[in-house]
Amino acid sequence: MALLQRFKIIESTRSYAALPMISVQIADHRFQLRAAAIVAHAGQVLLHRLEGDAFWALPGGRVEPGEEARATVVREMQEELGEQVACAGLLYVVENFFTVRGQPHHEIGCYFRVHLTAGSPLFDTSRSHAGVEGARRLEFRWFPTGALQPLDVRPSFLREALARPLEGLQHIVQRG
C-alpha cells in the first residue's frame, strides 16, 4: 500500500475522445507511454507540429489504458488526419527525459514504421497537410531525411536517426 501512495494519477480530458488520457506523477516526474509513427516516403519523413509550436515531432500520442501501442498509432493517424494506415515494425524504444514548464517528464516512446494506403493525399510531399488535435490545428509536412539538422525536432535524436536506414530495433535514451 505504501508504494501505491507514492503514485498520483493525473487525468486530462480531450475534447475529441470519450476516454481520458492518463499520466502518472511519480515523485517529481510526470510519466507516460507514447506511440509514434515513422512515415517515410521517397527520402522524406512526415513530421507534424501543433499550431503555435516552434518544434516538429513524429505523429502519435499517448497510449490509452488497455490499448496496444500499435493501435494507438493507427487511432492517432485516424483522429488527426482521417487517414487509415498500416502499422508495421517497431523501430525504436525511447526513454525520453525532458522538462516542460518546469515539470520533469519521463516518457517511454514506441516508434513504429507506418505505411500510408495507396492513393493517400498525404503522398503529396510538395505541400503541408492540415490535421487536428482536439480544437487545435496541426500542420503535417514532409522533410528530406538528410536535411533535418537545422530543424527543432523532438526528441532530438531523430535528426540523425531518421537520416540513417530504418532497420532493426534500437533502444535510445534521450535527455533534454
ZAKE-529582 format. One record per atom (N, C-alpha, C): residue in three letters; y, x, z. Coordinates in steps of 0.02 Angstrom, whole numbers, padded with zeros to 5 digits, always signed. Layout:
REM residues N
ALAYXZ;...
//
This chain:
REM residues 176
MET-00059+00041+00000;MET+00000+00000+00000;MET+00063+00043+00000;ALA+00061+00100+00035;ALA+00120+00144+00037;ALA+00138+00167-00033;LEU+00089+00181-00076;LEU+00102+00202-00145;LEU+00138+00147-00183;LEU+00117+00085-00176;LEU+00148+00030-00212;LEU+00220+00019-00189;GLN+00236+00034-00128;GLN+00304+00025-00104;GLN+00352+00076-00135;ARG+00327+00129-00164;ARG+00369+00180-00195;ARG+00388+00162-00266;PHE+00359+00109-00294;PHE+00374+00089-00363;PHE+00418+00027-00362;LYS+00465+00026-00408;LYS+00508-00033-00416;LYS+00504-00054-00489;ILE+00486-00116-00502;ILE+00482-00141-00570;ILE+00552-00165-00590;ILE+00574-00144-00648;ILE+00639-00164-00674;ILE+00625-00206-00736;GLU+00648-00267-00737;GLU+00639-00311-00794;GLU+00705-00321-00829;SER+00704-00317-00894;SER+00764-00335-00933;SER+00741-00380-00989;THR+00771-00437-00995;THR+00750-00484-01047;THR+00785-00468-01112;ARG+00752-00485-01166;ARG+00780-00477-01232;ARG+00790-00547-01260;SER+00843-00558-01295;SER+00858-00625-01320;SER+00808-00647-01374;TYR+00773-00601-01406;TYR+00729-00619-01461;TYR+00656-00620-01441;ALA+00639-00612-01378;ALA+00569-00612-01358;ALA+00561-00653-01295;ALA+00503-00685-01289;ALA+00489-00725-01230;ALA+00469-00682-01171;LEU+00440-00624-01183;LEU+00418-00581-01129;LEU+00471-00531-01110;PRO+00476-00514-01046;PRO+00523-00463-01026;PRO+00496-00394-01042;MET+00542-00346-01055;MET+00522-00276-01060;MET+00521-00249-00990;ILE+00473-00206-00976;ILE+00467-00181-00908;ILE+00472-00106-00907;SER+00515-00081-00864;SER+00519-00011-00848;SER+00503-00006-00774;VAL+00479+00050-00754;VAL+00462+00061-00684;VAL+00507+00115-00656;GLN+00538+00101-00600;GLN+00579+00151-00565;GLN+00533+00187-00516;ILE+00524+00252-00525;ILE+00483+00293-00480;ILE+00528+00349-00454;ALA+00537+00348-00389;ALA+00585+00395-00358;ALA+00651+00386-00393;ASP+00678+00439-00424;ASP+00743+00433-00458;ASP+00737+00426-00534;HIS+00676+00421-00560;HIS+00666+00416-00632;HIS+00648+00345-00654;ARG+00672+00328-00713;ARG+00651+00266-00746;ARG+00595+00286-00794;PHE+00538+00253-00790;PHE+00479+00270-00829;PHE+00463+00214-00878;GLN+00445+00233-00939;GLN+00424+00183-00988;GLN+00377+00213-01040;LEU+00342+00168-01075;LEU+00298+00186-01130;LEU+00329+00159-01194;ARG+00338+00202-01244;ARG+00369+00183-01307;ARG+00321+00199-01364;ALA+00323+00159-01416;ALA+00285+00172-01477;ALA+00334+00174-01535;ALA+00325+00222-01581;ALA+00372+00231-01636;ALA+00336+00241-01702;ALA+00371+00223-01756;ALA+00345+00227-01824;ALA+00373+00287-01861;ILE+00329+00326-01891;ILE+00350+00379-01936;ILE+00334+00354-02006;VAL+00387+00332-02041;VAL+00380+00307-02109;VAL+00408+00360-02155;ALA+00364+00393-02192;ALA+00383+00447-02238;ALA+00368+00426-02309;HIS+00415+00443-02355;HIS+00407+00424-02425;HIS+00448+00472-02468;ALA+00416+00502-02517;ALA+00450+00544-02567;ALA+00493+00598-02534;GLY+00466+00631-02483;GLY+00502+00686-02450;GLY+00557+00663-02403;GLN+00557+00599-02387;GLN+00608+00571-02342;GLN+00575+00534-02285;VAL+00614+00524-02231;VAL+00589+00488-02173;VAL+00640+00433-02156;LEU+00614+00376-02133;LEU+00656+00320-02115;LEU+00677+00325-02042;LEU+00742+00328-02029;LEU+00770+00329-01961;LEU+00813+00268-01952;HIS+00829+00252-01889;HIS+00873+00197-01875;HIS+00918+00212-01816;ARG+00972+00172-01811;ARG+01016+00178-01753;ARG+01047+00109-01739;LEU+01061+00098-01675;LEU+01097+00038-01655;LEU+01170+00043-01675;GLU+01199-00012-01694;GLU+01270-00014-01710;GLU+01309+00016-01651;GLY+01352+00064-01667;GLY+01392+00097-01616;GLY+01362+00161-01589;ASP+01298+00173-01600;ASP+01267+00235-01578;ASP+01281+00291-01628;ALA+01289+00352-01602;ALA+01301+00410-01645;ALA+01235+00444-01664;PHE+01180+00429-01630;PHE+01117+00464-01642;PHE+01068+00420-01680;TRP+01020+00454-01712;TRP+00968+00421-01750;TRP+00901+00430-01714;ALA+00855+00384-01725;ALA+00788+00387-01695;ALA+00738+00355-01742;LEU+00676+00363-01726;LEU+00623+00328-01763;LEU+00621+00255-01741;PRO+00606+00210-01788;PRO+00600+00140-01768;PRO+00542+00131-01718;GLY+00549+00084-01673;GLY+00497+00071-01624;GLY+00527+00037-01564;GLY+00489+00037-01509;GLY+00513+00005-01449;GLY+00464+00012-01392;ARG+00481-00021-01336;ARG+00438-00018-01277;ARG+00374-00057-01289;VAL+00320-00030-01263;VAL+00256-00063-01265;VAL+00256-00117-01210;GLU+00240-00178-01229;GLU+00236-00234-01181;GLU+00173-00227-01139;PRO+00174-00252-01078;PRO+00113-00251-01036;PRO+00055-00286-01073;GLY-00002-00252-01076;GLY-00061-00278-01109;GLY-00062-00269-01184;GLU-00011-00239-01213;GLU-00006-00230-01285;GLU-00027-00159-01303;GLU-00066-00152-01357;GLU-00083-00085-01382;GLU-00022-00055-01417;ALA-00015+00011-01412;ALA+00043+00045-01441;ALA+00048+00033-01517;ARG-00009+00032-01552;ARG-00007+00018-01624;ARG+00022-00051-01637;ALA+00002-00100-01597;ALA+00027-00168-01605;ALA+00103-00171-01593;THR+00127-00129-01548;THR+00199-00126-01535;THR+00237-00105-01597;VAL+00212-00054-01632;VAL+00244-00030-01693;VAL+00247-00086-01745;VAL+00191-00120-01755;VAL+00189-00175-01804;VAL+00237-00230-01784;ARG+00237-00249-01720;ARG+00282-00302-01695;ARG+00355-00282-01703;GLU+00373-00221-01684;GLU+00442-00200-01688;GLU+00467-00198-01760;MET+00427-00175-01807;MET+00448-00174-01877;MET+00457-00246-01903;GLN+00416-00292-01880;GLN+00423-00362-01900;GLN+00486-00392-01869;GLU+00497-00380-01804;GLU+00555-00408-01770;GLU+00621-00379-01796;GLU+00623-00314-01807;GLU+00686-00281-01825;GLU+00702-00286-01899;LEU+00650-00288-01942;LEU+00662-00286-02015;LEU+00629-00342-02054;GLY+00585-00380-02021;GLY+00547-00431-02057;GLY+00495-00401-02103;GLU+00473-00340-02088;GLU+00426-00303-02130;GLU+00356-00301-02099;GLN+00306-00316-02141;GLN+00237-00305-02122;GLN+00220-00233-02138;VAL+00190-00198-02091;VAL+00172-00128-02101;VAL+00100-00117-02079;ALA+00073-00061-02102;ALA+00006-00040-02080;ALA+00016+00021-02036;CYS-00007+00017-01975;CYS+00000+00072-01927;CYS-00063+00114-01933;ALA-00054+00177-01951;ALA-00110+00223-01962;ALA-00118+00269-01902;GLY-00132+00333-01914;GLY-00150+00379-01861;GLY-00094+00399-01814;LEU-00113+00415-01753;LEU-00068+00441-01702;LEU-00053+00514-01718;LEU+00011+00532-01724;LEU+00031+00600-01741;LEU+00057+00639-01682;TYR+00094+00607-01637;TYR+00123+00641-01579;TYR+00117+00599-01517;VAL+00102+00632-01462;VAL+00110+00603-01395;VAL+00165+00645-01363;VAL+00220+00612-01344;VAL+00279+00647-01322;VAL+00297+00628-01251;GLU+00304+00679-01209;GLU+00333+00669-01143;GLU+00406+00685-01150;ASN+00448+00635-01146;ASN+00519+00642-01159;ASN+00558+00632-01095;PHE+00594+00683-01073;PHE+00636+00681-01013;PHE+00708+00683-01035;PHE+00748+00633-01016;PHE+00818+00631-01036;PHE+00857+00591-00984;THR+00923+00594-00990;THR+00967+00559-00944;THR+01014+00513-00983;VAL+01021+00451-00960;VAL+01066+00403-00990;VAL+01110+00375-00935;ARG+01176+00383-00943;ARG+01225+00360-00893;ARG+01206+00382-00822;GLY+01186+00445-00815;GLY+01169+00473-00751;GLY+01100+00456-00724;GLN+01063+00414-00760;GLN+00996+00393-00738;GLN+00943+00435-00774;PRO+00903+00475-00736;PRO+00849+00512-00768;PRO+00794+00466-00793;HIS+00769+00481-00852;HIS+00715+00442-00883;HIS+00655+00488-00897;HIS+00596+00459-00892;HIS+00534+00492-00912;HIS+00499+00442-00957;GLU+00495+00459-01020;GLU+00466+00414-01070;GLU+00404+00447-01101;ILE+00351+00410-01105;ILE+00292+00432-01143;ILE+00296+00396-01210;GLY+00296+00435-01264;GLY+00302+00406-01331;GLY+00240+00419-01373;CYS+00217+00367-01406;CYS+00162+00371-01454;CYS+00192+00362-01524;TYR+00188+00414-01565;TYR+00219+00414-01631;TYR+00164+00410-01684;PHE+00166+00354-01722;PHE+00114+00339-01772;PHE+00140+00346-01843;ARG+00095+00368-01888;ARG+00110+00364-01960;ARG+00106+00290-01979;VAL+00156+00267-02017;VAL+00159+00197-02037;VAL+00169+00192-02112;HIS+00135+00144-02142;HIS+00141+00133-02214;HIS+00172+00064-02228;LEU+00220+00064-02274;LEU+00250+00001-02296;LEU+00205-00033-02346;THR+00212-00098-02354;THR+00173-00134-02404;THR+00202-00121-02473;ALA+00159-00125-02524;ALA+00181-00114-02593;ALA+00237-00163-02609;GLY+00288-00137-02642;GLY+00344-00179-02662;GLY+00396-00192-02608;SER+00389-00160-02550;SER+00437-00170-02496;SER+00507-00149-02519;PRO+00558-00189-02503;PRO+00626-00169-02520;PRO+00648-00105-02482;LEU+00613-00087-02429;LEU+00630-00026-02393;LEU+00617+00037-02433;PHE+00577+00033-02486;PHE+00565+00091-02528;PHE+00628+00114-02565;ASP+00680+00073-02566;ASP+00743+00093-02597;ASP+00777+00143-02550;THR+00769+00207-02567;THR+00796+00260-02524;THR+00869+00275-02538;SER+00900+00240-02585;SER+00969+00254-02604;SER+01021+00219-02562;ARG+00998+00175-02516;ARG+01046+00137-02477;ARG+01021+00125-02406;SER+01067+00103-02363;SER+01049+00084-02295;SER+01019+00014-02296;HIS+00978-00001-02246;HIS+00947-00066-02238;HIS+00967-00094-02171;ALA+00981-00159-02168;ALA+01004-00191-02106;ALA+00944-00219-02068;GLY+00948-00212-02002;GLY+00899-00241-01957;GLY+00934-00268-01896;VAL+00895-00295-01850;VAL+00924-00323-01788;VAL+00883-00302-01728;GLU+00918-00293-01672;GLU+00889-00280-01606;GLU+00922-00331-01560;GLY+00890-00388-01552;GLY+00921-00442-01514;GLY+00982-00466-01552;ALA+01040-00462-01520;ALA+01103-00484-01552;ALA+01139-00425-01585;ARG+01111-00364-01581;ARG+01145-00305-01609;ARG+01116-00286-01676;ARG+01159-00261-01719;ARG+01138-00238-01785;ARG+01106-00169-01781;LEU+01057-00158-01823;LEU+01026-00093-01832;LEU+01038-00070-01903;GLU+01049-00006-01911;GLU+01053+00024-01978;GLU+00992+00068-01988;PHE+00955+00055-02042;PHE+00898+00096-02061;PHE+00918+00135-02122;ARG+00902+00201-02122;ARG+00922+00243-02178;ARG+00869+00297-02188;TRP+00859+00315-02251;TRP+00813+00370-02269;TRP+00850+00436-02268;PHE+00817+00488-02242;PHE+00845+00555-02240;PHE+00793+00604-02266;PRO+00813+00653-02307;PRO+00766+00705-02328;PRO+00740+00742-02266;THR+00675+00752-02264;THR+00645+00783-02204;THR+00670+00855-02194;GLY+00689+00889-02247;GLY+00714+00957-02241;GLY+00788+00962-02223;ALA+00822+00905-02216;ALA+00894+00905-02203;ALA+00912+00870-02138;LEU+00867+00872-02089;LEU+00878+00838-02025;LEU+00916+00880-01974;GLN+00920+00946-01985;GLN+00950+00991-01935;GLN+01021+00971-01913;PRO+01066+00952-01958;PRO+01133+00936-01935;PRO+01140+00867-01901;LEU+01088+00826-01906;LEU+01091+00759-01878;LEU+01077+00759-01803;ASP+01105+00712-01768;ASP+01088+00700-01698;ASP+01028+00652-01699;VAL+00968+00681-01697;VAL+00905+00643-01697;VAL+00875+00650-01629;ARG+00852+00594-01601;ARG+00823+00595-01534;ARG+00754+00564-01535;PRO+00707+00595-01500;PRO+00711+00660-01468;PRO+00719+00716-01520;SER+00752+00770-01499;SER+00775+00822-01545;SER+00718+00861-01578;PHE+00658+00862-01549;PHE+00602+00898-01580;PHE+00587+00871-01649;LEU+00607+00808-01662;LEU+00592+00776-01726;LEU+00626+00810-01785;ARG+00684+00842-01774;ARG+00719+00876-01829;ARG+00673+00927-01863;GLU+00637+00965-01823;GLU+00591+01015-01851;GLU+00522+00986-01866;ALA+00497+00944-01823;ALA+00429+00917-01831;ALA+00422+00876-01895;LEU+00472+00837-01912;LEU+00468+00795-01971;LEU+00475+00835-02036;ALA+00500+00896-02032;ALA+00506+00939-02091;ALA+00440+00972-02109;ARG+00392+00971-02062;ARG+00326+01000-02074;ARG+00278+00946-02098;PRO+00221+00966-02128;PRO+00171+00916-02147;PRO+00148+00876-02086;LEU+00141+00810-02095;LEU+00120+00766-02041;LEU+00044+00764-02040;GLU+00015+00802-01995;GLU-00058+00804-01991;GLU-00080+00820-01920;GLY-00137+00793-01901;GLY-00164+00807-01835;GLY-00124+00775-01779;LEU-00149+00782-01720;LEU-00116+00755-01660;LEU-00086+00812-01621;GLN-00023+00803-01600;GLN+00011+00854-01561;GLN+00039+00823-01497;HIS+00039+00863-01445;HIS+00069+00843-01381;HIS+00134+00882-01375;ILE+00189+00847-01364;ILE+00256+00878-01360;ILE+00287+00861-01293;VAL+00319+00910-01262;VAL+00359+00897-01203;VAL+00430+00911-01221;GLN+00473+00860-01217;GLN+00543+00865-01237;GLN+00586+00855-01175;ARG+00628+00903-01161;ARG+00675+00896-01105;ARG+00746+00899-01132;GLY+00785+00848-01114;GLY+00855+00846-01134;GLY+00866+00810-01199;
//
